[in-house]
Amino acid sequence: MSIESKFDAKATPAQEMRAVFGKRLGEIIENVIGDSRIKDLFEQAGKHPEEYEGKPTGLVAMDLGVISADTKTALLVAQAAERTLTLAEKAETLSEQMQERREKKEKVPPDDYVRYDDDVFKYVGSERDPQILQQAQGFWMAAQMLYNNEHEAVNGVINNPAYVANAMSQGVDSAQGFKRAAMDLFGKAGGILAQEGHKEAAEKLETLSKSLAKKVQGDGPSPSKVMTNLAWDFGRGGQDLFIVLSDERYLERQPIEDVFDRLAKLTAPGGPQESKPAAKGQKAPASKR
């Protein structure tokens, strides 16, 4: 089945690929591989089928012989790349609009906000996954944390301008490293798909990677550095609250700080196996976010 048969003939190869990998894995498999069994299975059940409870969709697809292990990895890497890119673009837009939104008291709707402990991230960094997939999904989750921060940097100031622990915007440049990571991941996913015989999808992913290379503006901090910065900012907020309120509970370490550290490792150059721990931030209470 040709990928082109699934999309508007006027769409560019880059647009087609972004549309494909913005979907759920079952739909991605149907579009790229031409096998709808996974999508149909999930749609018939209306949820994750009970017989596969606790098993990721990719492993279900492998069990049914729909895709190989390497193809699964490639599709999930490209999916993570698209999610990373989309969130980076949205975070960048919020950074650009920051001052105007604050002045107009125009809060950001909650639609794209996903908490760090949401179930959608439960497989991120799984040690049973190949390193490239661990890192790719780390980029996705880290991009979500950046978006959340920019969201909070708008709404927090609007809700309570005097609150000393409001999130600080990481700035427009903070999205550039994520865009570059997505560009690289699309290229790597295409390389794997080419080895697996999916030539058309591989070529379009390569085209997408090259088109993104022309659009990424400036270097900006790496995603790993952004996570370290977010950890430091969170700690700074707790320290400021401690100074103002003289309450040592605000110096206690919170779960989200461990998340920032873990994501800094997953997204570090060289990948999770070669990275160094992120710098530890000061302590702060969960209630400040």
Number of C-alpha atoms within 10 A of each C-alpha: 11 12 18 18 9 13 17 10 10 9 12 15 21 18 14 22 28 22 14 23 23 18 15 13 21 21 20 24 25 20 23 22 18 14 17 15 16 21 18 14 14 14 13 11 10 9 9 16 16 9 8 11 10 9 12 12 20 21 16 18 20 14 11 10 10 21 20 15 14 15 23 21 21 25 25 22 28 30 28 26 30 25 24 29 25 21 26 26 19 20 27 22 16 23 25 13 14 21 12 13 17 18 11 9 14 14 17 16 9 9 6 13 16 16 14 18 11 8 9 11 15 10 14 19 22 12 11 9 13 13 16 20 27 24 28 29 27 29 31 29 28 28 30 24 25 27 28 20 24 26 24 21 21 27 22 21 20 17 14 10 12 10 14 16 21 22 24 17 21 21 17 19 16 23 31 23 24 32 28 24 20 29 25 20 27 30 23 20 26 28 19 19 24 17 12 15 11 16 14 15 24 25 17 22 27 22 19 22 21 16 14 19 15 8 11 16 14 10 14 18 17 21 28 26 20 25 28 24 19 24 25 19 21 27 25 20 25 29 25 17 22 17 12 10 11 11 12 15 14 24 19 14 18 17 12 20 23 15 18 28 21 21 31 30 26 32 28 24 15 13 19 22 12 11 15 14 15 20 15 15 22 20 23 30 21 15 8 15 14
